[in-house]
Amino acid sequence: MIFYQDCLGGELTLQTIGESPIATKMPHYLEKSILHAVLAKDDLVIMATDMVEEAGLIKGNAVSMMLNCNSQEEAQLFYHKLSTGGKAVHPLQETFWGAIFGDLTDRYGNNWLINYDNQ
């Protein structure tokens, strides 16, 4: 989440399990795991947690996060920052629907769609 804050800006709030009311009910090794993470900037809100099912985290391509940007410059900045250390899958380009659009996979294996409507 700190990486995403560096890329997108905004205010990041983190709460560990150890800081929460459920701390005494959880295994000690989870104490430093993030229960709630919130990154907020204007209308953008990304929420996350370290809490996953017992089977563990399964990486895949089932989800892509989309950022609808406020300017072409913002789209270029976010694309560059998020793709650093990852893979620029489709660079930003003009589309037939009147937008600047591209997609990437960040350094953590997460897929992002970056869009700016030119209209």
Jmol script that loads the backbone (N, CA, C; Angstrom):
load data "model"
ATOM      1  N   MET A   1       0.824  -1.192   0.000  1.00  0.00           N
ATOM      2  CA  MET A   1       0.000   0.000   0.000  1.00  0.00           C
ATOM      3  C   MET A   1       0.869   1.256   0.000  1.00  0.00           C
ATOM      4  N   ILE A   2       2.040   1.168   0.622  1.00  0.00           N
ATOM      5  CA  ILE A   2       2.954   2.312   0.600  1.00  0.00           C
ATOM      6  C   ILE A   2       3.416   2.553  -0.836  1.00  0.00           C
ATOM      7  N   PHE A   3       3.664   1.492  -1.599  1.00  0.00           N
ATOM      8  CA  PHE A   3       4.018   1.623  -3.012  1.00  0.00           C
ATOM      9  C   PHE A   3       2.901   2.331  -3.769  1.00  0.00           C
ATOM     10  N   TYR A   4       1.649   1.935  -3.548  1.00  0.00           N
ATOM     11  CA  TYR A   4       0.525   2.555  -4.247  1.00  0.00           C
ATOM     12  C   TYR A   4       0.359   4.012  -3.819  1.00  0.00           C
ATOM     13  N   GLN A   5       0.614   4.323  -2.565  1.00  0.00           N
ATOM     14  CA  GLN A   5       0.574   5.712  -2.118  1.00  0.00           C
ATOM     15  C   GLN A   5       1.665   6.518  -2.827  1.00  0.00           C
ATOM     16  N   ASP A   6       2.866   5.945  -2.958  1.00  0.00           N
ATOM     17  CA  ASP A   6       3.947   6.620  -3.675  1.00  0.00           C
ATOM     18  C   ASP A   6       3.559   6.878  -5.133  1.00  0.00           C
ATOM     19  N   CYS A   7       2.846   5.944  -5.735  1.00  0.00           N
ATOM     20  CA  CYS A   7       2.452   6.081  -7.143  1.00  0.00           C
ATOM     21  C   CYS A   7       1.284   7.036  -7.339  1.00  0.00           C
ATOM     22  N   LEU A   8       0.290   6.939  -6.472  1.00  0.00           N
ATOM     23  CA  LEU A   8      -0.979   7.637  -6.688  1.00  0.00           C
ATOM     24  C   LEU A   8      -1.185   8.847  -5.791  1.00  0.00           C
ATOM     25  N   GLY A   9      -0.387   8.959  -4.726  1.00  0.00           N
ATOM     26  CA  GLY A   9      -0.606  10.030  -3.750  1.00  0.00           C
ATOM     27  C   GLY A   9      -1.730   9.653  -2.805  1.00  0.00           C
ATOM     28  N   GLY A  10      -2.148  10.597  -2.005  1.00  0.00           N
ATOM     29  CA  GLY A  10      -3.260  10.373  -1.090  1.00  0.00           C
ATOM     30  C   GLY A  10      -2.808  10.074   0.321  1.00  0.00           C
ATOM     31  N   GLU A  11      -3.796   9.875   1.188  1.00  0.00           N
ATOM     32  CA  GLU A  11      -3.551   9.594   2.606  1.00  0.00           C
ATOM     33  C   GLU A  11      -3.731   8.106   2.864  1.00  0.00           C
ATOM     34  N   LEU A  12      -2.751   7.500   3.519  1.00  0.00           N
ATOM     35  CA  LEU A  12      -2.780   6.066   3.817  1.00  0.00           C
ATOM     36  C   LEU A  12      -2.978   5.863   5.308  1.00  0.00           C
ATOM     37  N   THR A  13      -3.968   5.043   5.640  1.00  0.00           N
ATOM     38  CA  THR A  13      -4.238   4.672   7.023  1.00  0.00           C
ATOM     39  C   THR A  13      -4.083   3.160   7.138  1.00  0.00           C
ATOM     40  N   LEU A  14      -3.290   2.717   8.114  1.00  0.00           N
ATOM     41  CA  LEU A  14      -3.062   1.289   8.328  1.00  0.00           C
ATOM     42  C   LEU A  14      -3.434   0.924   9.755  1.00  0.00           C
ATOM     43  N   GLN A  15      -4.118  -0.188   9.935  1.00  0.00           N
ATOM     44  CA  GLN A  15      -4.417  -0.719  11.267  1.00  0.00           C
ATOM     45  C   GLN A  15      -3.982  -2.176  11.284  1.00  0.00           C
ATOM     46  N   THR A  16      -3.077  -2.508  12.207  1.00  0.00           N
ATOM     47  CA  THR A  16      -2.639  -3.893  12.333  1.00  0.00           C
ATOM     48  C   THR A  16      -3.639  -4.675  13.187  1.00  0.00           C
ATOM     49  N   ILE A  17      -3.544  -5.985  13.099  1.00  0.00           N
ATOM     50  CA  ILE A  17      -4.390  -6.828  13.938  1.00  0.00           C
ATOM     51  C   ILE A  17      -4.070  -6.567  15.410  1.00  0.00           C
ATOM     52  N   GLY A  18      -2.774  -6.375  15.704  1.00  0.00           N
ATOM     53  CA  GLY A  18      -2.356  -6.105  17.074  1.00  0.00           C
ATOM     54  C   GLY A  18      -2.936  -4.828  17.646  1.00  0.00           C
ATOM     55  N   GLU A  19      -3.291  -3.873  16.799  1.00  0.00           N
ATOM     56  CA  GLU A  19      -3.882  -2.608  17.240  1.00  0.00           C
ATOM     57  C   GLU A  19      -5.405  -2.655  17.311  1.00  0.00           C
ATOM     58  N   SER A  20      -5.987  -3.773  16.935  1.00  0.00           N
ATOM     59  CA  SER A  20      -7.445  -3.872  16.831  1.00  0.00           C
ATOM     60  C   SER A  20      -8.066  -4.553  18.050  1.00  0.00           C
ATOM     61  N   PRO A  21      -9.381  -4.427  18.199  1.00  0.00           N
ATOM     62  CA  PRO A  21     -10.090  -5.089  19.298  1.00  0.00           C
ATOM     63  C   PRO A  21     -10.051  -6.622  19.223  1.00  0.00           C
ATOM     64  N   ILE A  22      -9.726  -7.190  18.061  1.00  0.00           N
ATOM     65  CA  ILE A  22      -9.692  -8.654  17.936  1.00  0.00           C
ATOM     66  C   ILE A  22      -8.306  -9.235  18.217  1.00  0.00           C
ATOM     67  N   ALA A  23      -7.368  -8.404  18.636  1.00  0.00           N
ATOM     68  CA  ALA A  23      -5.968  -8.843  18.823  1.00  0.00           C
ATOM     69  C   ALA A  23      -5.855 -10.057  19.750  1.00  0.00           C
ATOM     70  N   THR A  24      -6.597 -10.073  20.836  1.00  0.00           N
ATOM     71  CA  THR A  24      -6.481 -11.171  21.797  1.00  0.00           C
ATOM     72  C   THR A  24      -7.090 -12.475  21.287  1.00  0.00           C
ATOM     73  N   LYS A  25      -7.890 -12.405  20.230  1.00  0.00           N
ATOM     74  CA  LYS A  25      -8.542 -13.588  19.675  1.00  0.00           C
ATOM     75  C   LYS A  25      -7.788 -14.173  18.483  1.00  0.00           C
ATOM     76  N   MET A  26      -6.697 -13.517  18.106  1.00  0.00           N
ATOM     77  CA  MET A  26      -5.942 -13.931  16.922  1.00  0.00           C
ATOM     78  C   MET A  26      -4.593 -14.518  17.335  1.00  0.00           C
ATOM     79  N   PRO A  27      -4.019 -15.404  16.494  1.00  0.00           N
ATOM     80  CA  PRO A  27      -2.689 -15.940  16.794  1.00  0.00           C
ATOM     81  C   PRO A  27      -1.654 -14.810  16.847  1.00  0.00           C
ATOM     82  N   HIS A  28      -0.684 -14.952  17.748  1.00  0.00           N
ATOM     83  CA  HIS A  28       0.335 -13.921  17.965  1.00  0.00           C
ATOM     84  C   HIS A  28       1.111 -13.579  16.694  1.00  0.00           C
ATOM     85  N   TYR A  29       1.368 -14.578  15.842  1.00  0.00           N
ATOM     86  CA  TYR A  29       2.158 -14.321  14.630  1.00  0.00           C
ATOM     87  C   TYR A  29       1.444 -13.382  13.646  1.00  0.00           C
ATOM     88  N   LEU A  30       0.143 -13.166  13.802  1.00  0.00           N
ATOM     89  CA  LEU A  30      -0.603 -12.265  12.925  1.00  0.00           C
ATOM     90  C   LEU A  30      -0.630 -10.826  13.448  1.00  0.00           C
ATOM     91  N   GLU A  31      -0.011 -10.598  14.599  1.00  0.00           N
ATOM     92  CA  GLU A  31      -0.056  -9.295  15.261  1.00  0.00           C
ATOM     93  C   GLU A  31       0.299  -8.123  14.345  1.00  0.00           C
ATOM     94  N   LYS A  32       1.301  -8.279  13.490  1.00  0.00           N
ATOM     95  CA  LYS A  32       1.750  -7.185  12.620  1.00  0.00           C
ATOM     96  C   LYS A  32       1.072  -7.190  11.252  1.00  0.00           C
ATOM     97  N   SER A  33       0.197  -8.160  10.998  1.00  0.00           N
ATOM     98  CA  SER A  33      -0.536  -8.202   9.733  1.00  0.00           C
ATOM     99  C   SER A  33      -1.537  -7.049   9.685  1.00  0.00           C
ATOM    100  N   ILE A  34      -1.801  -6.560   8.479  1.00  0.00           N
ATOM    101  CA  ILE A  34      -2.712  -5.433   8.301  1.00  0.00           C
ATOM    102  C   ILE A  34      -4.162  -5.924   8.270  1.00  0.00           C
ATOM    103  N   LEU A  35      -4.950  -5.414   9.211  1.00  0.00           N
ATOM    104  CA  LEU A  35      -6.378  -5.721   9.243  1.00  0.00           C
ATOM    105  C   LEU A  35      -7.114  -4.812   8.268  1.00  0.00           C
ATOM    106  N   HIS A  36      -6.832  -3.507   8.328  1.00  0.00           N
ATOM    107  CA  HIS A  36      -7.453  -2.518   7.435  1.00  0.00           C
ATOM    108  C   HIS A  36      -6.386  -1.587   6.889  1.00  0.00           C
ATOM    109  N   ALA A  37      -6.371  -1.413   5.590  1.00  0.00           N
ATOM    110  CA  ALA A  37      -5.548  -0.400   4.936  1.00  0.00           C
ATOM    111  C   ALA A  37      -6.473   0.390   4.026  1.00  0.00           C
ATOM    112  N   VAL A  38      -6.387   1.704   4.113  1.00  0.00           N
ATOM    113  CA  VAL A  38      -7.215   2.567   3.268  1.00  0.00           C
ATOM    114  C   VAL A  38      -6.317   3.645   2.669  1.00  0.00           C
ATOM    115  N   LEU A  39      -6.322   3.732   1.344  1.00  0.00           N
ATOM    116  CA  LEU A  39      -5.636   4.796   0.626  1.00  0.00           C
ATOM    117  C   LEU A  39      -6.718   5.663  -0.007  1.00  0.00           C
ATOM    118  N   ALA A  40      -6.762   6.940   0.375  1.00  0.00           N
ATOM    119  CA  ALA A  40      -7.809   7.842  -0.102  1.00  0.00           C
ATOM    120  C   ALA A  40      -7.206   9.109  -0.698  1.00  0.00           C
ATOM    121  N   LYS A  41      -7.678   9.435  -1.900  1.00  0.00           N
ATOM    122  CA  LYS A  41      -7.277  10.681  -2.565  1.00  0.00           C
ATOM    123  C   LYS A  41      -8.456  11.144  -3.395  1.00  0.00           C
ATOM    124  N   ASP A  42      -9.071  12.242  -3.000  1.00  0.00           N
ATOM    125  CA  ASP A  42     -10.257  12.751  -3.687  1.00  0.00           C
ATOM    126  C   ASP A  42     -11.305  11.638  -3.756  1.00  0.00           C
ATOM    127  N   ASP A  43     -11.746  11.279  -4.967  1.00  0.00           N
ATOM    128  CA  ASP A  43     -12.764  10.229  -5.121  1.00  0.00           C
ATOM    129  C   ASP A  43     -12.176   8.823  -5.146  1.00  0.00           C
ATOM    130  N   LEU A  44     -10.852   8.705  -5.140  1.00  0.00           N
ATOM    131  CA  LEU A  44     -10.187   7.406  -5.188  1.00  0.00           C
ATOM    132  C   LEU A  44     -10.066   6.824  -3.782  1.00  0.00           C
ATOM    133  N   VAL A  45     -10.565   5.612  -3.606  1.00  0.00           N
ATOM    134  CA  VAL A  45     -10.418   4.902  -2.337  1.00  0.00           C
ATOM    135  C   VAL A  45     -10.049   3.459  -2.658  1.00  0.00           C
ATOM    136  N   ILE A  46      -8.888   3.022  -2.146  1.00  0.00           N
ATOM    137  CA  ILE A  46      -8.464   1.628  -2.282  1.00  0.00           C
ATOM    138  C   ILE A  46      -8.364   1.065  -0.877  1.00  0.00           C
ATOM    139  N   MET A  47      -9.014  -0.066  -0.655  1.00  0.00           N
ATOM    140  CA  MET A  47      -8.971  -0.720   0.649  1.00  0.00           C
ATOM    141  C   MET A  47      -8.329  -2.091   0.483  1.00  0.00           C
ATOM    142  N   ALA A  48      -7.578  -2.522   1.510  1.00  0.00           N
ATOM    143  CA  ALA A  48      -6.898  -3.811   1.423  1.00  0.00           C
ATOM    144  C   ALA A  48      -6.718  -4.400   2.820  1.00  0.00           C
ATOM    145  N   THR A  49      -6.346  -5.676   2.857  1.00  0.00           N
ATOM    146  CA  THR A  49      -6.081  -6.372   4.107  1.00  0.00           C
ATOM    147  C   THR A  49      -5.088  -7.502   3.853  1.00  0.00           C
ATOM    148  N   ASP A  50      -4.380  -7.903   4.901  1.00  0.00           N
ATOM    149  CA  ASP A  50      -3.526  -9.091   4.830  1.00  0.00           C
ATOM    150  C   ASP A  50      -4.314 -10.353   5.161  1.00  0.00           C
ATOM    151  N   MET A  51      -5.536 -10.209   5.586  1.00  0.00           N
ATOM    152  CA  MET A  51      -6.342 -11.345   6.018  1.00  0.00           C
ATOM    153  C   MET A  51      -6.863 -12.108   4.795  1.00  0.00           C
ATOM    154  N   VAL A  52      -6.464 -13.364   4.672  1.00  0.00           N
ATOM    155  CA  VAL A  52      -6.942 -14.229   3.602  1.00  0.00           C
ATOM    156  C   VAL A  52      -7.360 -15.560   4.219  1.00  0.00           C
ATOM    157  N   GLU A  53      -8.058 -16.362   3.449  1.00  0.00           N
ATOM    158  CA  GLU A  53      -8.492 -17.667   3.942  1.00  0.00           C
ATOM    159  C   GLU A  53      -7.293 -18.541   4.275  1.00  0.00           C
ATOM    160  N   GLU A  54      -7.521 -19.591   5.056  1.00  0.00           N
ATOM    161  CA  GLU A  54      -6.448 -20.491   5.486  1.00  0.00           C
ATOM    162  C   GLU A  54      -5.649 -21.063   4.328  1.00  0.00           C
ATOM    163  N   ALA A  55      -6.280 -21.244   3.181  1.00  0.00           N
ATOM    164  CA  ALA A  55      -5.587 -21.793   2.019  1.00  0.00           C
ATOM    165  C   ALA A  55      -4.488 -20.857   1.520  1.00  0.00           C
ATOM    166  N   GLY A  56      -4.553 -19.609   1.929  1.00  0.00           N
ATOM    167  CA  GLY A  56      -3.543 -18.644   1.532  1.00  0.00           C
ATOM    168  C   GLY A  56      -3.942 -17.860   0.300  1.00  0.00           C
ATOM    169  N   LEU A  57      -3.081 -16.967  -0.081  1.00  0.00           N
ATOM    170  CA  LEU A  57      -3.315 -16.106  -1.226  1.00  0.00           C
ATOM    171  C   LEU A  57      -3.022 -16.858  -2.514  1.00  0.00           C
ATOM    172  N   ILE A  58      -3.945 -16.770  -3.447  1.00  0.00           N
ATOM    173  CA  ILE A  58      -3.758 -17.386  -4.757  1.00  0.00           C
ATOM    174  C   ILE A  58      -3.711 -16.256  -5.778  1.00  0.00           C
ATOM    175  N   LYS A  59      -2.540 -16.043  -6.352  1.00  0.00           N
ATOM    176  CA  LYS A  59      -2.378 -14.986  -7.363  1.00  0.00           C
ATOM    177  C   LYS A  59      -2.989 -15.462  -8.671  1.00  0.00           C
ATOM    178  N   GLY A  60      -3.528 -14.520  -9.401  1.00  0.00           N
ATOM    179  CA  GLY A  60      -4.105 -14.849 -10.691  1.00  0.00           C
ATOM    180  C   GLY A  60      -4.488 -13.591 -11.428  1.00  0.00           C
ATOM    181  N   ASN A  61      -5.200 -13.773 -12.506  1.00  0.00           N
ATOM    182  CA  ASN A  61      -5.587 -12.628 -13.306  1.00  0.00           C
ATOM    183  C   ASN A  61      -7.093 -12.384 -13.260  1.00  0.00           C
ATOM    184  N   ALA A  62      -7.723 -12.770 -12.168  1.00  0.00           N
ATOM    185  CA  ALA A  62      -9.163 -12.656 -12.058  1.00  0.00           C
ATOM    186  C   ALA A  62      -9.631 -11.216 -11.861  1.00  0.00           C
ATOM    187  N   VAL A  63      -8.743 -10.324 -11.431  1.00  0.00           N
ATOM    188  CA  VAL A  63      -9.145  -8.956 -11.130  1.00  0.00           C
ATOM    189  C   VAL A  63      -8.150  -7.979 -11.753  1.00  0.00           C
ATOM    190  N   SER A  64      -8.674  -6.917 -12.356  1.00  0.00           N
ATOM    191  CA  SER A  64      -7.870  -5.778 -12.783  1.00  0.00           C
ATOM    192  C   SER A  64      -8.474  -4.549 -12.138  1.00  0.00           C
ATOM    193  N   MET A  65      -7.631  -3.687 -11.605  1.00  0.00           N
ATOM    194  CA  MET A  65      -8.106  -2.444 -11.003  1.00  0.00           C
ATOM    195  C   MET A  65      -8.016  -1.355 -12.056  1.00  0.00           C
ATOM    196  N   MET A  66      -9.049  -0.520 -12.136  1.00  0.00           N
ATOM    197  CA  MET A  66      -9.071   0.531 -13.148  1.00  0.00           C
ATOM    198  C   MET A  66      -8.976   1.889 -12.489  1.00  0.00           C
ATOM    199  N   LEU A  67      -8.093   2.718 -13.045  1.00  0.00           N
ATOM    200  CA  LEU A  67      -7.990   4.107 -12.621  1.00  0.00           C
ATOM    201  C   LEU A  67      -8.500   4.973 -13.761  1.00  0.00           C
ATOM    202  N   ASN A  68      -9.563   5.725 -13.505  1.00  0.00           N
ATOM    203  CA  ASN A  68     -10.067   6.680 -14.481  1.00  0.00           C
ATOM    204  C   ASN A  68      -9.477   8.025 -14.094  1.00  0.00           C
ATOM    205  N   CYS A  69      -8.518   8.516 -14.861  1.00  0.00           N
ATOM    206  CA  CYS A  69      -7.708   9.678 -14.495  1.00  0.00           C
ATOM    207  C   CYS A  69      -8.376  10.996 -14.876  1.00  0.00           C
ATOM    208  N   ASN A  70      -7.895  12.071 -14.246  1.00  0.00           N
ATOM    209  CA  ASN A  70      -8.447  13.406 -14.470  1.00  0.00           C
ATOM    210  C   ASN A  70      -7.749  14.163 -15.594  1.00  0.00           C
ATOM    211  N   SER A  71      -6.618  13.678 -16.075  1.00  0.00           N
ATOM    212  CA  SER A  71      -5.896  14.334 -17.163  1.00  0.00           C
ATOM    213  C   SER A  71      -4.987  13.316 -17.842  1.00  0.00           C
ATOM    214  N   GLN A  72      -4.535  13.665 -19.036  1.00  0.00           N
ATOM    215  CA  GLN A  72      -3.602  12.803 -19.752  1.00  0.00           C
ATOM    216  C   GLN A  72      -2.281  12.723 -18.985  1.00  0.00           C
ATOM    217  N   GLU A  73      -1.865  13.834 -18.395  1.00  0.00           N
ATOM    218  CA  GLU A  73      -0.626  13.866 -17.624  1.00  0.00           C
ATOM    219  C   GLU A  73      -0.709  12.927 -16.413  1.00  0.00           C
ATOM    220  N   GLU A  74      -1.862  12.942 -15.726  1.00  0.00           N
ATOM    221  CA  GLU A  74      -2.054  12.058 -14.578  1.00  0.00           C
ATOM    222  C   GLU A  74      -2.019  10.597 -15.023  1.00  0.00           C
ATOM    223  N   ALA A  75      -2.645  10.286 -16.144  1.00  0.00           N
ATOM    224  CA  ALA A  75      -2.644   8.916 -16.669  1.00  0.00           C
ATOM    225  C   ALA A  75      -1.213   8.467 -16.969  1.00  0.00           C
ATOM    226  N   GLN A  76      -0.435   9.330 -17.605  1.00  0.00           N
ATOM    227  CA  GLN A  76       0.955   8.992 -17.923  1.00  0.00           C
ATOM    228  C   GLN A  76       1.780   8.795 -16.659  1.00  0.00           C
ATOM    229  N   LEU A  77       1.591   9.665 -15.668  1.00  0.00           N
ATOM    230  CA  LEU A  77       2.325   9.558 -14.409  1.00  0.00           C
ATOM    231  C   LEU A  77       1.985   8.262 -13.683  1.00  0.00           C
ATOM    232  N   PHE A  78       0.696   7.960 -13.527  1.00  0.00           N
ATOM    233  CA  PHE A  78       0.279   6.736 -12.842  1.00  0.00           C
ATOM    234  C   PHE A  78       0.762   5.497 -13.590  1.00  0.00           C
ATOM    235  N   TYR A  79       0.664   5.517 -14.918  1.00  0.00           N
ATOM    236  CA  TYR A  79       1.110   4.371 -15.712  1.00  0.00           C
ATOM    237  C   TYR A  79       2.598   4.127 -15.490  1.00  0.00           C
ATOM    238  N   HIS A  80       3.378   5.183 -15.566  1.00  0.00           N
ATOM    239  CA  HIS A  80       4.826   5.056 -15.382  1.00  0.00           C
ATOM    240  C   HIS A  80       5.163   4.524 -13.988  1.00  0.00           C
ATOM    241  N   LYS A  81       4.580   5.116 -12.959  1.00  0.00           N
ATOM    242  CA  LYS A  81       4.909   4.718 -11.589  1.00  0.00           C
ATOM    243  C   LYS A  81       4.457   3.299 -11.284  1.00  0.00           C
ATOM    244  N   LEU A  82       3.248   2.944 -11.673  1.00  0.00           N
ATOM    245  CA  LEU A  82       2.729   1.602 -11.380  1.00  0.00           C
ATOM    246  C   LEU A  82       3.452   0.511 -12.159  1.00  0.00           C
ATOM    247  N   SER A  83       3.929   0.820 -13.362  1.00  0.00           N
ATOM    248  CA  SER A  83       4.601  -0.207 -14.168  1.00  0.00           C
ATOM    249  C   SER A  83       6.081  -0.364 -13.823  1.00  0.00           C
ATOM    250  N   THR A  84       6.646   0.569 -13.043  1.00  0.00           N
ATOM    251  CA  THR A  84       8.055   0.473 -12.667  1.00  0.00           C
ATOM    252  C   THR A  84       8.285  -0.793 -11.842  1.00  0.00           C
ATOM    253  N   GLY A  85       9.174  -1.648 -12.311  1.00  0.00           N
ATOM    254  CA  GLY A  85       9.437  -2.918 -11.644  1.00  0.00           C
ATOM    255  C   GLY A  85       8.447  -3.996 -12.025  1.00  0.00           C
ATOM    256  N   GLY A  86       7.481  -3.652 -12.852  1.00  0.00           N
ATOM    257  CA  GLY A  86       6.482  -4.607 -13.321  1.00  0.00           C
ATOM    258  C   GLY A  86       6.585  -4.770 -14.821  1.00  0.00           C
ATOM    259  N   LYS A  87       5.421  -4.807 -15.488  1.00  0.00           N
ATOM    260  CA  LYS A  87       5.413  -5.022 -16.936  1.00  0.00           C
ATOM    261  C   LYS A  87       4.398  -4.084 -17.582  1.00  0.00           C
ATOM    262  N   ALA A  88       4.866  -3.271 -18.510  1.00  0.00           N
ATOM    263  CA  ALA A  88       3.983  -2.416 -19.297  1.00  0.00           C
ATOM    264  C   ALA A  88       3.366  -3.285 -20.390  1.00  0.00           C
ATOM    265  N   VAL A  89       2.168  -3.778 -20.165  1.00  0.00           N
ATOM    266  CA  VAL A  89       1.538  -4.732 -21.087  1.00  0.00           C
ATOM    267  C   VAL A  89       1.127  -4.042 -22.383  1.00  0.00           C
ATOM    268  N   HIS A  90       0.287  -3.019 -22.283  1.00  0.00           N
ATOM    269  CA  HIS A  90      -0.139  -2.216 -23.437  1.00  0.00           C
ATOM    270  C   HIS A  90       0.074  -0.751 -23.074  1.00  0.00           C
ATOM    271  N   PRO A  91       1.038  -0.098 -23.691  1.00  0.00           N
ATOM    272  CA  PRO A  91       1.310   1.307 -23.380  1.00  0.00           C
ATOM    273  C   PRO A  91       0.081   2.184 -23.627  1.00  0.00           C
ATOM    274  N   LEU A  92       0.037   3.317 -22.964  1.00  0.00           N
ATOM    275  CA  LEU A  92      -1.055   4.258 -23.154  1.00  0.00           C
ATOM    276  C   LEU A  92      -1.119   4.684 -24.617  1.00  0.00           C
ATOM    277  N   GLN A  93      -2.340   4.688 -25.148  1.00  0.00           N
ATOM    278  CA  GLN A  93      -2.526   5.120 -26.530  1.00  0.00           C
ATOM    279  C   GLN A  93      -3.942   5.627 -26.742  1.00  0.00           C
ATOM    280  N   GLU A  94      -4.120   6.409 -27.806  1.00  0.00           N
ATOM    281  CA  GLU A  94      -5.451   6.881 -28.200  1.00  0.00           C
ATOM    282  C   GLU A  94      -6.287   5.674 -28.615  1.00  0.00           C
ATOM    283  N   THR A  95      -7.561   5.685 -28.239  1.00  0.00           N
ATOM    284  CA  THR A  95      -8.455   4.585 -28.592  1.00  0.00           C
ATOM    285  C   THR A  95      -9.570   5.063 -29.518  1.00  0.00           C
ATOM    286  N   PHE A  96     -10.277   4.130 -30.121  1.00  0.00           N
ATOM    287  CA  PHE A  96     -11.390   4.472 -30.997  1.00  0.00           C
ATOM    288  C   PHE A  96     -12.574   5.051 -30.221  1.00  0.00           C
ATOM    289  N   TRP A  97     -12.624   4.826 -28.908  1.00  0.00           N
ATOM    290  CA  TRP A  97     -13.735   5.359 -28.109  1.00  0.00           C
ATOM    291  C   TRP A  97     -13.415   6.730 -27.501  1.00  0.00           C
ATOM    292  N   GLY A  98     -12.300   7.332 -27.916  1.00  0.00           N
ATOM    293  CA  GLY A  98     -11.989   8.695 -27.515  1.00  0.00           C
ATOM    294  C   GLY A  98     -11.280   8.823 -26.184  1.00  0.00           C
ATOM    295  N   ALA A  99     -10.530   7.815 -25.815  1.00  0.00           N
ATOM    296  CA  ALA A  99      -9.824   7.843 -24.531  1.00  0.00           C
ATOM    297  C   ALA A  99      -8.343   7.541 -24.762  1.00  0.00           C
ATOM    298  N   ILE A 100      -7.556   7.874 -23.751  1.00  0.00           N
ATOM    299  CA  ILE A 100      -6.183   7.401 -23.651  1.00  0.00           C
ATOM    300  C   ILE A 100      -6.270   6.189 -22.723  1.00  0.00           C
ATOM    301  N   PHE A 101      -5.769   5.039 -23.154  1.00  0.00           N
ATOM    302  CA  PHE A 101      -5.965   3.807 -22.387  1.00  0.00           C
ATOM    303  C   PHE A 101      -4.736   2.916 -22.511  1.00  0.00           C
ATOM    304  N   GLY A 102      -4.412   2.234 -21.421  1.00  0.00           N
ATOM    305  CA  GLY A 102      -3.352   1.238 -21.421  1.00  0.00           C
ATOM    306  C   GLY A 102      -3.491   0.335 -20.214  1.00  0.00           C
ATOM    307  N   ASP A 103      -2.778  -0.771 -20.219  1.00  0.00           N
ATOM    308  CA  ASP A 103      -2.811  -1.640 -19.049  1.00  0.00           C
ATOM    309  C   ASP A 103      -1.418  -2.149 -18.731  1.00  0.00           C
ATOM    310  N   LEU A 104      -1.256  -2.576 -17.486  1.00  0.00           N
ATOM    311  CA  LEU A 104       0.052  -2.983 -16.982  1.00  0.00           C
ATOM    312  C   LEU A 104      -0.125  -3.983 -15.856  1.00  0.00           C
ATOM    313  N   THR A 105       0.963  -4.639 -15.510  1.00  0.00           N
ATOM    314  CA  THR A 105       1.025  -5.486 -14.326  1.00  0.00           C
ATOM    315  C   THR A 105       2.089  -4.878 -13.429  1.00  0.00           C
ATOM    316  N   ASP A 106       1.729  -4.566 -12.186  1.00  0.00           N
ATOM    317  CA  ASP A 106       2.692  -3.919 -11.289  1.00  0.00           C
ATOM    318  C   ASP A 106       3.676  -4.933 -10.718  1.00  0.00           C
ATOM    319  N   ARG A 107       4.621  -4.456  -9.942  1.00  0.00           N
ATOM    320  CA  ARG A 107       5.692  -5.306  -9.402  1.00  0.00           C
ATOM    321  C   ARG A 107       5.175  -6.397  -8.472  1.00  0.00           C
ATOM    322  N   TYR A 108       3.931  -6.289  -8.032  1.00  0.00           N
ATOM    323  CA  TYR A 108       3.355  -7.300  -7.145  1.00  0.00           C
ATOM    324  C   TYR A 108       2.454  -8.280  -7.895  1.00  0.00           C
ATOM    325  N   GLY A 109       2.396  -8.159  -9.226  1.00  0.00           N
ATOM    326  CA  GLY A 109       1.591  -9.064 -10.028  1.00  0.00           C
ATOM    327  C   GLY A 109       0.139  -8.646 -10.173  1.00  0.00           C
ATOM    328  N   ASN A 110      -0.189  -7.424  -9.751  1.00  0.00           N
ATOM    329  CA  ASN A 110      -1.564  -6.933  -9.861  1.00  0.00           C
ATOM    330  C   ASN A 110      -1.757  -6.210 -11.190  1.00  0.00           C
ATOM    331  N   ASN A 111      -2.918  -6.432 -11.797  1.00  0.00           N
ATOM    332  CA  ASN A 111      -3.242  -5.848 -13.096  1.00  0.00           C
ATOM    333  C   ASN A 111      -3.964  -4.516 -12.922  1.00  0.00           C
ATOM    334  N   TRP A 112      -3.557  -3.527 -13.735  1.00  0.00           N
ATOM    335  CA  TRP A 112      -4.141  -2.189 -13.696  1.00  0.00           C
ATOM    336  C   TRP A 112      -4.560  -1.772 -15.102  1.00  0.00           C
ATOM    337  N   LEU A 113      -5.712  -1.123 -15.197  1.00  0.00           N
ATOM    338  CA  LEU A 113      -6.192  -0.496 -16.423  1.00  0.00           C
ATOM    339  C   LEU A 113      -6.158   1.011 -16.154  1.00  0.00           C
ATOM    340  N   ILE A 114      -5.481   1.763 -17.012  1.00  0.00           N
ATOM    341  CA  ILE A 114      -5.372   3.209 -16.848  1.00  0.00           C
ATOM    342  C   ILE A 114      -6.134   3.876 -17.974  1.00  0.00           C
ATOM    343  N   ASN A 115      -7.040   4.782 -17.631  1.00  0.00           N
ATOM    344  CA  ASN A 115      -7.924   5.394 -18.626  1.00  0.00           C
ATOM    345  C   ASN A 115      -8.037   6.891 -18.369  1.00  0.00           C
ATOM    346  N   TYR A 116      -8.057   7.657 -19.463  1.00  0.00           N
ATOM    347  CA  TYR A 116      -8.401   9.081 -19.406  1.00  0.00           C
ATOM    348  C   TYR A 116      -9.324   9.365 -20.570  1.00  0.00           C
ATOM    349  N   ASP A 117     -10.550   9.833 -20.288  1.00  0.00           N
ATOM    350  CA  ASP A 117     -11.512  10.187 -21.329  1.00  0.00           C
ATOM    351  C   ASP A 117     -11.167  11.568 -21.855  1.00  0.00           C
ATOM    352  N   ASN A 118     -10.832  11.655 -23.134  1.00  0.00           N
ATOM    353  CA  ASN A 118     -10.452  12.923 -23.755  1.00  0.00           C
ATOM    354  C   ASN A 118     -11.601  13.913 -23.908  1.00  0.00           C
ATOM    355  N   GLN A 119     -12.803  13.485 -23.707  1.00  0.00           N
ATOM    356  CA  GLN A 119     -13.948  14.326 -24.012  1.00  0.00           C
ATOM    357  C   GLN A 119     -14.262  15.312 -22.943  1.00  0.00           C
TER     358      GLN A 119
END
end "model"
wireframe off; spacefill off
backbone 0.3
color backbone group
